[in-house]
Amino acid sequence: MDVVDRVLTRLERIEALERGEAGKPLLLEELRMLVGEAEEWVREEGDERARGAVEKLRKEAEGMR
């Protein structure tokens, strides 16, 4: 599975957890893992779209603390 597939899979998992009303600790852990995967995507792809996505994810994760 490549990094883009991992990011998309993680996003689907997060959406499912939100629909299932998962607690903040579990969602925060998933967001942290997503940020790491998105950072890997940026390193591989290196485009502005990827960088913007990572920054947005970081802000969301910070907002959940």
N, C-alpha and C positions, 0 to 999 in steps of 0.2 A: 504494500500500500504506500503510495507516495504522500508527500506532506500535504498536498491540497486535499486529497481524500481523507486524511486524518483530521484536518481542520473541519471539513464538511461533516464528517461523522461526529466529531465533538460538538459541533453546533446543533446537530439533530438531537444528540443526547441531552444537551442543555435545554433545548426547547421541550423535550419530553419531561424532563425533571420539573420545569416550570409549570407545565400543564398538570403534573401530578402533585403540585404544591410541595415540592421538596423544600427542606429547610435551607436557610442561608449558608450554613457551613458546607453542605454538600455542593451547592451551586457555586460558592466561592472557590472551592477546590477545583471544580470543573473549569471555571473561568481561568484560574491560574494555569491549569494544564493547557487550555486553549491558547493563552498568551504565549506560552513556550513553543507550542506548535506553530503559531503564527509568526513568531520571531524566526523560526527555522525557515518558514516559507519566504520571509523577507531576505534571509541570507541566500537562499537558492534563486529566487526570482529577482530580487533587488529593485522592484519598481515602486512607484509612488503609491499605487493602489494598495499594495501589500503593506507598505509603511503606514499608510493611513488607517488601515484595518487594525494593525497592531496597536497603534496609539488609541484608537477608540476602545479596544478591548481592555487596555490598561486602565483607562478612565472608568470603565464600567466596573472592573474588579475593585478599584480603589473606592468607588462609591458604595460598594456592598459591605465595606468594613465597618 
